Amino acid sequence: MNVSYQWLKEYLNLDEITPEVLADKMSRTGIEVEDVFFGETGLKKIVVGHTLSVIDHPDSDHLHICQVDIGEDEPTQIVCGAPNIAANQKIIVALPGARIAGNAKIKKSKMRGEVSNGMICSLQELAFSESVVPKKYAEGIYILPENAVPGESVFPILAMDDAILDLSITPNRADALSMRGVAYEVGAIYDLVPQFKTIELKEDATETVADYIKVAVADTEDAPSYTIRVIKDVTIGESPLWLQTKLMNAGIRPINNVVDSTNYILLEYGQPLHAFDYDRIGSQEIVVRRGTDETLVTLDGAEQTVTADDIVITNGTKPIALAGVMGGLDSEIIDTTVTVALESAVFDPTSIRRTAKKFNLRSESSSRFEKGINHGTILEASDHAASLIAELAGGTIVTGIASQSTLKAHDVALTITLDRINRSLGTEISSREVVAIFQRLGFGVHHTAGLFEVVIPPRRWDISIEADLIEEVARIYGYDRLPSTLPTGRTTIGRLNPKQELVRHTRHYLEGAGLSQAISYVLTTTEKAQQFMLTNSQPTLLDMPMTEDRSTLRMNLLSGLLDDVHYNVARKNQDVALYEVGRVFYQQEGQVLPLEEEHLAGVLTGLAVQNDWHSNGESVDFFTLKGIIEGLLETYGFTAEITYQAVATRDGMHPGRTAAILIGEEEIGYLGQIHPLRAKEYDLKETYGFEINLQKVIDADKVPTIYQTIPKYPGMTRDSALLVDETVTNQELTQLIMAKGGNYLVDVHLFDIYNGDKIEAGKKSMAYKLTYLNPNATLVEEEVTKAFEKVTNALIETFNVVIR
């Protein structure tokens, strides 16, 4: 929120406090001030001018030659192309040598042969944002009030000499989303009491609001308080400059004297208001209800379809506004408006947030309704706005208020002890200091024997528990005054637990194997959340997702990694190898919170070995991925055997190139090729992936890794080529060889597979190298031959192999 220092001074005596000092003090007491800036910074030699005459340029169809009084003895000539330039206007003039927005320097020049001694400026050329320039002047120069004096600086006139404090308001301090709220905060910091002007409400006793309108609320949960005031005989026009500059400095575009009055009250009280053109409402009643799949054209010109999720303001038949978010185009204040229906209300925060997000219509009003407003000033803000409209638009306030309200603003009473405060803060604050702090905050306080009874007014609805009072004491006492202490007692040496050690080892191994770590979004679409699942589960949906693409908690890691690979490939990074360690979320019957399970996943695509001068490139394939996973799982040291089984069907995976990973009899994950159709959805070519339930890996029995010295004795090898049925797998053969190979068989390596014309149909040749080693003695030929014969006989008996 942008806070005007000069506006703040209307409530508090800050003459001896500079904006910079105030900003520093506020930041150190709980409300961060991100910046202090002056509108005039970087600008110079910009003054008021008075156009004495304006004639068309003889050599141009859009330029004008102006004689301008700039407070000097003689008028000066300036060439201007603004469409709204005319004689007898007070304008903004940048003199020769001036600096305007963008650090542009103005010089004397000639335009189509005519001398131009300066420049007549728009607000944009004084660094005002397009979004705050009044629509009337959006395409031309800005016209100053008649009382502006030629030659004087424009900065005080446009309030550009005012310091603007950019406050970063946290959701729990929504009370500071108003000038009055900030005034109370600053008053508490400096022990000052804000002074607010008393508003005198003058009503016309000849008519009552009942003659004009009545209101009804279908559900008081949606609108606990809803009121309408009526101001008649208004004349729509420009707001005075003081009001326009306050709005522009706060980041709000001036519209007209009625709408600007409601926005002024929004800034002062934090109470959103809305002004309807009474004659365009279409009835003499206002009904607040839920939408029923009907349409409404909002002020931005967009047609919105409102449903039962949205609170709408209706004329009893059709919607005329989105409650708390944006008014309807058909009932907006226009130049011919003569009677205003002024709304002041409280709406359900959750519903307002959903509607604003649904239609992408976040506004100053909706942001305040979402975070909460002061229930104690709803009517006061309405009265002030009505008085201001009557003053600026020349209207008359009709007697009474049309209202339906179940809301009663009340104080909150809390108790706390001095010992509790000091124990929490580590301080030795006295009772007198605590009482003074509560009084500076504007709270009622009664102190007896170390017990404080504190009464909090409705303007601080964020305070409801004892801890809130402790925070208030700490803020005003000063965070910088709280004592610092060092830890006492014996310290413990930190170390990783077994899970952390395993995860860290996993990361090191995979990165050594050429994979890079990725961190994907935990939230995804419902469709992607249900892909590649290891466990069947219903999805966990967010009640209020930021976008549809981030609406569901993931139940796999692979889909997120495929998004990452797609992002890389789309940017010409064709060779990608990624892994991720993270949690997935499963619904549990009878449980509110989902089960969080640790998973490990990876994706590879492109080349495993690059093309270079001495070798050809090799694409990633099934065995590239399987080799990485085999190596990783072997390093864990499972007591049970690790096996791989072909899988015919698994969601999203190729039916002929996918294997389940088992520890003993328990499946812990899978690996294989992403199904070509699924890969096409991600715009990927041949891609391989895996996903493992890391929690099962963590829980599985393991033996520690034992390092041994290099053997002193030589080993022996035997090669064997086996003719077997094509249905026999390498895993089956390897398991049998290791089981029958004897104590000295240490390794079985498949080094060749052949099935061609020289082998009968349905058969294949598989060649193995068997390595034997006795770590304690030299092997003799007879021992190895005998062991090798046992393996050969077992293979013949079990798989009917033929030794080639």
Helices and strands as residue ranges (DSSP letters): E 2-4, H 5-8, H 19-27, E 32-38, E 44-56, E 64-69, E 76-80, E 90-100, G 101-103, E 104-105, E 109-111, E 114-116, E 119-120, G 124-126, G 130-132, G 135-137, H 154-157, E 163-168, G 171-176, H 179-190, E 203-208, G 209-211, E 214-217, E 225-232, H 241-249, H 257-269, E 273-277, H 278-281, E 285-290, E 294-297, E 303-306, E 311-314, E 319-322, E 326-327, G 329-331, E 340-346, H 349-358, H 364-371, G 375-377, H 378-393, E 396-399, E 402-405, E 412-417, H 418-425, H 431-440, E 444-448, E 451-456, G 458-460, H 466-477, G 479-481, H 498-512, E 516-517, E 523-524, H 526-529, G 548-550, E 552-553, H 558-570, E 576-586, E 595-605, E 607-609, E 618-619, H 622-636, E 642-646, E 653-663, E 666-674, H 676-681, E 687-693, H 694-699, E 716-725, H 730-740, E 745-754, E 763-772, H 781-799, E 802-803
